[in-house]
């Protein structure tokens, strides 16, 4: 089963939009973005414990989010957009597939 939140259906507008969202989400899975983020979080926690001790430092966590995790997340979103667009254009042949990603 695939579940969509009702708000995203308003943005999708039609079947082509739903196909675009599905292609984007499938791209995250195929690119293993969830595993990448988990590996990064584990590595950061180990490094943080070695440098700052087990009690950690909240400021370091915030700086890591802003300086490392968020920019990398943007990279993953851009990659999922690109791969989703490739899937749509190559396999589904959705008309105007590039325009769907601009919404």
N, C-alpha and C positions, 0 to 999 in steps of 0.2 A: 504494500500500500504506500501511496505517496500522499502526504498531507501538506496543504498550503494554508497559511493564515489568510483570513478573509481580506485583509488590507492589501496583500500582494496581488490578489486576484483583481482588485480595482486597478492596480498599476498594469497588470498583464493585459487587460482589456479584451483579449480574444485567445483563441487556441494557439496562434503563433507566439503570443507573449508567454503563455504557459510553457510552450516548448522551449522558449529561450531560457526561462527560469530553470527548467529541468536540466537543460544542457549545461548551464553554469554550475549547478549543484553537482551534476555527474562529473564535471571536470575537477571539482574539489576532491572527490573520492578517487578518481583515477590518478590525480597528481599526488595523492597521499598527504594532503595538507594537514589533516588531523594528526597524523603520525609525526610530521615535521614539527608541529607546534608542541606536541607532547615531549619530543626529544629535546627541543630547545628549553622548555620549562625545567626539565630534569637537570640538564647541564647547568642552567643558571642557578638552580637551587643548590647544587653541589658546589659550584664556584662561590656562591654567596656564603655558604656555610664555612668553607675553607678560609675565606678572607675575613668575614665579619663574625663568625661564630654562629652557633645554632640559634641564638636569639634573633639574629638578623637585624636589618635596619630598614624601616618603612620607607625612608627617603630613597634608598638604593632601589627598592622595589618599584617605586614610582618612576624614577629615572630610567630604569630598565624598560618599563612599559613604554614610556615616551620615546626613548632613544633606540630601542632595539625591536621590541615585539610589535608595536604599532606600524612602523615602516615595513617590517617584514610581512605583516598582515596585508598591507596595501599591495605589496608585490604578489602575494598569493591571490588576492582578488583580481588583479590585472591578469594574472596567468589564467585564472578560471574564466574570465571574460574571453580571453583569446581562444582558449581551447573550446569553450562553449560555442563560440562563433564558428570555429572550424568544424565542429560536430554538426551544427545546424546546416551550414552551407554544403558540407560534403555528403551527409547522410540523409538529412530530412528534407533539404531543399526548400526551406521556408523562404517565401518571397520577402524581400527587403530585410534579410536577417541582420545586416549591419545596423540598420535603423532601430531595431528592437533593443540593442544594447545601449543606445543613447538615452532611453527613457529613464 
